[in-house]
Amino acid sequence: MTCNENWGQTGWKFSLGAKPLFAGQIDGDTETGNRRYEEFLKLIQGEDPDLLFTHWPIDRHRDHRAASMLAFDAWLKMDRTFDLYFFEVLSGNQSQTFSPTHYVDITATESLKRKATYAHASQNPEGLYRRHDLMNRFRGAEYRCEFAEAFVRHVQGADHEFRI
């Protein structure tokens, strides 16, 4: 959400059918005020999601915290009609006190994640992925597989739990 569109489009071409949405925010200067909350709400309403993934709110990166609050507010305004999942970013460094409720075995798709990460040359992909690799392996060990990603599902979400 806070990356520029060129940066976002580069990595997303490797995605598994996901469509990136851009909220008109500036990387390093994501804003939350009433106008931004309303803009983000309209963006999410236009998608009518079954679930929404967002940053874990306890994070050292201000953009991550802001993105989380924008998503949380939209979820509340939409009467919690979809599931809300939080993801971690470099736990122990950026995301703090993250205790997963759900895991996804990414062993079969880890190479695709690595390829997408390395497409973002401006983000120091070598150093970035080295830390993500540790996190993926750690979550994999917790979930008893080689690589995993972890999420926290908000318990007051929709009555149907999307199976991730």
PAZAPA-4460 file (N, C-alpha, C; in steps of 0.05 Angstrom, whole numbers, plus 32768, in hexadecimal, padded with zeros to 4 digits):
% residues 164
    n_x    n_y    n_z   ca_x   ca_y   ca_z    c_x    c_y    c_z   seq   type   mol
   8010   7FE8   8000   8000   8000   8000   8011   8019   8000     1      M     A
   8028   8019   800D   8037   8031   800F   804E   8032   7FFB     2      T     A
   8052   801D   7FEB   8067   801E   7FD7   805D   802D   7FBF     3      C     A
   8070   8037   7FAF   8066   8044   7F97   805D   802F   7F83     4      N     A
   804D   8038   7F70   8040   8024   7F5F   8053   8015   7F4D     5      E     A
   8069   8022   7F44   807C   8013   7F34   8089   7FFD   7F44     6      N     A
   8091   8003   7F5D   809D   7FF0   7F6E   808A   7FD9   7F74     7      W     A
   8071   7FE0   7F79   805D   7FCC   7F7F   8057   7FBA   7F67     8      G     A
   8054   7FC5   7F50   804E   7FB6   7F38   8064   7FA2   7F31     9      Q     A
   807D   7FAA   7F36   8093   7F98   7F30   8092   7F7E   7F40    10      T     A
   808E   7F80   7F5A   808C   7F68   7F6A   8072   7F58   7F66    11      G     A
   805C   7F66   7F61   8043   7F58   7F5F   8040   7F47   7F46    12      W     A
   8051   7F4C   7F32   804F   7F3C   7F1A   8055   7F1E   7F20    13      K     A
   8061   7F19   7F37   8068   7EFE   7F3F   8052   7EF2   7F51    14      F     A
   803D   7F02   7F57   8029   7EF9   7F6A   8018   7EE2   7F5F    15      S     A
   8009   7ED6   7F70   7FF8   7EC0   7F68   7FDC   7ECA   7F62    16      L     A
   7FDA   7EDD   7F50   7FBF   7EE7   7F49   7FB6   7EFE   7F5A    17      G     A
   7FC6   7F08   7F6C   7FBE   7F1E   7F7D   7FBF   7F38   7F6D    18      A     A
   7FAE   7F4A   7F74   7FAD   7F64   7F66   7FB5   7F7A   7F7A    19      K     A
   7FCA   7F89   7F74   7FD2   7F9E   7F87   7FBF   7FB6   7F85    20      P     A
   7FBA   7FC2   7F9C   7FAA   7FDA   7F9D   7FBC   7FF0   7FA9    21      L     A
   7FBA   8008   7FA0   7FCA   801E   7FAA   7FB8   8033   7FB5    22      F     A
   7FBE   803C   7FCD   7FAD   804F   7FDB   7FB6   806C   7FD9    23      A     A
   7FC8   8072   7FC6   7FD0   808D   7FC2   7FE1   8098   7FD9    24      G     A
   7FEF   8086   7FE7   8000   808E   7FFD   801D   8090   7FF3    25      Q     A
   802E   809C   8003   804A   80A0   7FFC   805B   808E   800E    26      I     A
   806D   807F   8003   807F   806E   8012   808E   807F   8026    27      D     A
   808D   8077   803F   809B   8086   8054   808B   809C   8060    28      G     A
   8072   80A1   8056   8062   80B7   8060   8044   80B0   805F    29      D     A
   803D   8097   8066   8021   808F   8066   8012   809E   807B    30      T     A
   7FFB   80A8   8073   7FEA   80B9   8084   7FD1   80AA   808D    31      E     A
   7FC8   80B1   80A5   7FAE   80A7   80B0   7F9C   80BD   80B6    32      T     A
   7F91   80CD   80B4   7F7E   80E2   80BA   7F63   80DB   80AE    33      G     A
   7F4F   80EA   80B4   7F34   80E4   80AB   7F32   80E0   808D    34      N     A
   7F3E   80F2   807D   7F3D   80F0   8060   7F49   80D5   8057    35      R     A
   7F60   80CE   8062   7F6E   80B5   805A   7F5E   809C   8062    36      R     A
   7F51   809D   807A   7F40   8087   8082   7F29   8083   806E    37      Y     A
   7F1D   8099   8066   7F06   8097   8053   7F0F   808D   8038    38      E     A
   7F26   8097   802E   7F30   808E   8015   7F36   8070   8015    39      E     A
   7F42   8067   802B   7F49   804A   802D   7F2F   803A   802F    40      F     A
   7F1C   8043   803E   7F02   8035   8040   7EF6   8031   8025    41      L     A
   7EF5   8046   8015   7EE9   8044   7FFA   7EF9   8030   7FE9    42      K     A
   7F13   8030   7FEB   7F23   801D   7FDC   7F1C   8001   7FE3    43      L     A
   7F1A   7FFB   7FFD   7F13   7FE0   8006   7EF6   7FD9   7FFF    44      I     A
   7EE4   7FEC   8003   7EC8   7FE6   7FFC   7EC5   7FDF   7FDE    45      Q     A
   7ED5   7FEB   7FCD   7ED4   7FE5   7FB1   7EDD   7FC9   7FAA    46      G     A
   7EEB   7FBC   7FBD   7EF4   7FA1   7FB8   7EE2   7F8C   7FC4    47      E     A
   7ED1   7F94   7FD8   7EBF   7F81   7FE5   7ECE   7F67   7FED    48      D     A
   7EE2   7F6A   7FFE   7EF3   7F52   8004   7EE6   7F3D   8016    49      P     A
   7EF0   7F25   8013   7EEA   7F0F   8026   7EFD   7F10   803D    50      D     A
   7F15   7F1A   8038   7F29   7F1D   804D   7F3C   7F33   8045    51      L     A
   7F4A   7F3E   8059   7F5D   7F53   8054   7F76   7F4D   8065    52      L     A
   7F8D   7F4E   8058   7FA6   7F4B   8066   7FB2   7F67   806B    53      F     A
   7FBC   7F6C   8082   7FC9   7F85   8088   7FE0   7F81   809B    54      T     A
   7FF0   7F96   809E   8007   7F95   80B0   7FFE   7F92   80CD    55      H     A
   800E   7F84   80DD   800A   7F83   80F9   800F   7F9F   8104    56      W     A
   7FFD   7FA9   8116   7FFF   7FC5   811E   8016   7FCD   8130    57      P     A
   8022   7FB9   813D   8038   7FBF   8150   8052   7FBB   8140    58      I     A
   805B   7FD0   8134   8071   7FCE   8120   8082   7FE7   8122    59      D     A
   809C   7FE4   811E   80AE   7FFC   811F   80AA   800F   8108    60      R     A
   809F   8005   80F2   809D   8015   80D9   8083   8025   80DA    61      H     A
   8084   803F   80D9   806C   804F   80DB   8058   8049   80C5    62      R     A
   8061   8045   80AC   804F   803E   8096   8040   8025   809C    63      D     A
   804D   8011   80A8   803F   7FF8   80AF   8029   7FFC   80C3    64      H     A
   802F   800C   80D8   801B   8012   80EC   8004   8021   80DF    65      R     A
   8009   8035   80CE   7FF4   8044   80C2   7FE3   8032   80B0    66      A     A
   7FF0   8021   80A0   7FE1   8010   808E   7FCF   7FFD   809E    67      A     A
   7FD8   7FF4   80B4   7FC8   7FE2   80C5   7FB0   7FF1   80D0    68      S     A
   7FB3   8009   80D8   7F9C   8018   80E3   7F88   801F   80CD    69      M     A
   7F91   8025   80B5   7F7F   802B   809F   7F6E   8012   8099    70      L     A
   7F7B   7FFB   8098   7F6D   7FE2   8093   7F5A   7FDB   80AA    71      A     A
   7F63   7FDE   80C2   7F52   7FD8   80D9   7F39   7FEA   80D9    72      F     A
   7F3D   8004   80D4   7F26   8016   80D3   7F12   800F   80BD    73      D     A
   7F1C   8008   80A5   7F0A   7FFF   808F   7EFA   7FE6   8097    74      A     A
   7F08   7FD4   80A4   7EFB   7FBB   80AD   7EE4   7FC2   80C1    75      W     A
   7EEA   7FD4   80D4   7ED5   7FDC   80E7   7EBE   7FEA   80D9    76      L     A
   7EC4   7FFD   80C7   7EAF   800C   80B8   7E9E   7FF9   80A7    77      K     A
   7EAA   7FE3   809E   7E9C   7FD0   808D   7E8F   7FBA   809E    78      M     A
   7E8C   7FC0   80B7   7E7E   7FAF   80CA   7E8A   7F93   80CC    79      D     A
   7EA4   7F91   80C9   7EB2   7F78   80CD   7EA7   7F61   80BB    80      R     A
   7EA0   7F68   80A3   7E93   7F54   8091   7EA7   7F42   8083    81      T     A
   7EC0   7F46   8088   7ED5   7F35   807C   7EE9   7F2F   8092    82      F     A
   7EF9   7F1B   808D   7F0E   7F14   80A0   7F26   7F27   809E    83      D     A
   7F32   7F2D   80B4   7F49   7F3F   80B5   7F61   7F2F   80C0    84      L     A
   7F75   7F2E   80B0   7F8E   7F20   80B8   7FA5   7F33   80B9    85      Y     A
   7FB6   7F31   80CD   7FCE   7F41   80CF   7FE6   7F2F   80C9    86      F     A
   7FF9   7F3B   80BA   8012   7F2D   80B4   8029   7F3B   80C1    87      F     A
   803F   7F2D   80C4   8057   7F37   80D1   806B   7F40   80BC    88      E     A
   807C   7F52   80C4   8092   7F5B   80B3   80AC   7F5A   80C4    89      V     A
   80BE   7F49   80BE   80D7   7F47   80CC   80D3   7F47   80EA    90      L     A
   80C4   7F34   80F4   80BF   7F32   8110   80D8   7F33   8121    91      S     A
   80D7   7F40   8137   80EE   7F44   8148   80FD   7F5D   8141    92      G     A
   80FA   7F67   8128   8107   7F7F   811F   80F1   7F95   811A    93      N     A
   80DE   7F8F   8109   80C9   7FA2   8104   80B0   7F9B   8113    94      Q     A
   80A3   7F85   810C   808B   7F7C   811B   8093   7F73   8137    95      S     A
   8083   7F7B   814A   8088   7F75   8166   8070   7F66   8173    96      Q     A
   8076   7F55   8185   8062   7F45   8194   804D   7F38   8182    97      T     A
   8056   7F2C   816C   8045   7F1E   8159   8043   7F01   8161    98      F     A
   802A   7EF8   8168   8025   7EDC   816F   8011   7ED1   815C    99      S     A
   8019   7EC1   8149   8007   7EB8   8134   7FF0   7EA7   813E   100      P     A
   7FDA   7EAA   812F   7FC3   7E98   8133   7FC0   7E85   811B   101      T     A
   7FCC   7E8C   8104   7FCA   7E7C   80EC   7FE5   7E7B   80DE   102      H     A
   7FEA   7E64   80D1   8002   7E61   80C1   7FFB   7E57   80A5   103      Y     A
   800C   7E5D   8092   8009   7E53   8077   8024   7E47   806F   104      V     A
   8024   7E2E   8067   803C   7E21   805D   8043   7E2D   8042   105      D     A
   8059   7E3B   803F   8061   7E47   8026   8078   7E39   8019   106      I     A
   807E   7E21   8022   8094   7E12   8017   8093   7E10   7FF9   107      T     A
   807C   7E0A   7FEE   8079   7E06   7FD1   807C   7E21   7FC1   108      A     A
   8077   7E37   7FCE   8078   7E51   7FC0   808D   7E64   7FCB   109      T     A
   809F   7E5A   7FDC   80B4   7E6C   7FE7   80C5   7E77   7FD1   110      E     A
   80CC   7E68   7FBC   80DD   7E73   7FA7   80CF   7E8A   7F98   111      S     A
   80B5   7E89   7F96   80A6   7E9F   7F8A   80A7   7EB8   7F9B   112      L     A
   80A5   7EB4   7FB5   80A7   7ECB   7FC8   80C3   7ED7   7FC6   113      K     A
   80D7   7EC6   7FC5   80F2   7ED0   7FC3   80F6   7EE0   7FA9   114      R     A
   80EC   7ED6   7F93   80EE   7EE3   7F79   80E1   7EFE   7F7A   115      K     A
   80C9   7F00   7F85   80BA   7F19   7F87   80CA   7F2D   7F98   116      A     A
   80D5   7F24   7FAE   80E4   7F35   7FC0   80FD   7F40   7FB1   117      T     A
   810A   7F2F   7FA3   8122   7F38   7F95   811C   7F4B   7F7D   118      Y     A
   8103   7F4C   7F75   80FB   7F5F   7F60   80FC   7F7C   7F6A   119      A     A
   80FC   7F80   7F84   80FC   7F9A   7F90   8119   7FA3   7F96   120      H     A
   8128   7FA9   7F81   8144   7FAF   7F84   8149   7FC6   7F98   121      A     A
   8137   7FD9   7F99   813B   7FF1   7FAB   8139   7FEA   7FC8   122      S     A
   8130   7FD2   7FCF   812B   7FCB   7FEB   8141   7FB9   7FF7   123      Q     A
   8158   7FB8   7FEA   816E   7FA7   7FF3   8164   7F8A   7FF7   124      N     A
   815C   7F7E   7FE1   814F   7F63   7FE3   8161   7F4E   7FF0   125      P     A
   817B   7F4F   7FEC   818C   7F3B   7FF8   818A   7F3C   8016   126      E     A
   818D   7F53   8022   818B   7F56   803F   816F   7F51   8049   127      G     A
   815C   7F5B   803A   8140   7F58   8042   8138   7F3B   8042   128      L     A
   813F   7F2D   802C   8136   7F11   802B   8145   7EFF   803E   129      Y     A
   815D   7F06   8045   816C   7EF6   8059   815C   7EF6   8073   130      R     A
   8151   7F0D   807B   8141   7F0F   8093   8126   7F01   8090   131      R     A
   811A   7F04   8079   8100   7EF6   8074   8104   7ED8   8074   132      H     A
   811B   7ECF   8069   8120   7EB2   8068   8121   7EA7   8085   133      D     A
   812E   7EB5   8097   812F   7EAC   80B3   8113   7EAB   80BE   134      L     A
   8103   7EBF   80B9   80E8   7EC0   80C3   80D7   7EA9   80B7   135      M     A
   80D9   7EA5   809D   80CA   7E90   8090   80D2   7E74   809B   136      N     A
   80EC   7E70   80A0   80F5   7E57   80AB   80EC   7E53   80C8   137      R     A
   80ED   7E69   80D7   80E4   7E67   80F3   80C6   7E60   80F4   138      F     A
   80B6   7E6E   80E4   8099   7E68   80E3   8094   7E4C   80D8   139      R     A
   80A5   7E44   80C6   80A3   7E28   80BC   80A8   7E14   80D2   140      G     A
   80BC   7E19   80E2   80C2   7E07   80F9   80AB   7E06   810C   141      A     A
   809E   7E1D   8111   8087   7E1E   8123   8070   7E0D   8117   142      E     A
   806D   7E0E   80FD   8056   7E01   80EF   805E   7DE5   80E5   143      Y     A
   8076   7DDD   80E9   8080   7DC3   80E1   8081   7DBF   80C3   144      R     A
   808D   7DD3   80B6   8092   7DD1   8099   80AC   7DE1   8095   145      C     A
   80B5   7DE3   807C   80CE   7DF0   8077   80CC   7E0F   8079   146      E     A
   80B7   7E1A   806B   80B3   7E37   806B   8095   7E3C   8070   147      F     A
   8090   7E51   8081   8074   7E58   8085   8072   7E76   808A   148      A     A
   805A   7E81   8085   8054   7E9C   808D   803F   7E9A   80A3   149      E     A
   803E   7EAF   80B4   802C   7EAE   80CB   801A   7EC7   80CA   150      A     A
   8003   7EC4   80D6   7FEF   7ED9   80D6   7FE0   7ED9   80F1   151      F     A
   7FD4   7EF0   80F7   7FC2   7EF2   810D   7FA7   7EF9   8102   152      V     A
   7F93   7EE9   8107   7F77   7EEF   80FE   7F69   7EFE   8115   153      R     A
   7F5C   7F14   810E   7F4C   7F22   8122   7F34   7F11   8128   154      H     A
   7F2F   7F0C   8141   7F1A   7EF9   8149   7EFE   7F03   8145   155      V     A
   7EFB   7F1D   8140   7EE0   7F27   813C   7ED9   7F2B   811E   156      Q     A
   7EE7   7F1B   810E   7EE2   7F1D   80F1   7EC7   7F10   80E9   157      G     A
   7EC4   7F0D   80CF   7EAC   7F00   80C5   7EA7   7EE5   80D1   158      A     A
   7E8F   7EDC   80D0   7E89   7EC2   80DC   7E97   7EAB   80CE   159      D     A
   7E9D   7EAE   80B5   7EAB   7E99   80A6   7EC9   7E9F   80A7   160      H     A
   7ED8   7E8C   80AF   7EF5   7E8F   80B0   7F00   7E85   8096   161      E     A
   7F0E   7E97   8088   7F1B   7E90   806F   7F32   7E7D   8076   162      F     A
   7F34   7E68   8069   7F49   7E54   806F   7F63   7E5C   8060   163      R     A
   7F76   7E67   806F   7F8F   7E6D   8062   7FA3   7E57   8067   164      I     A
***
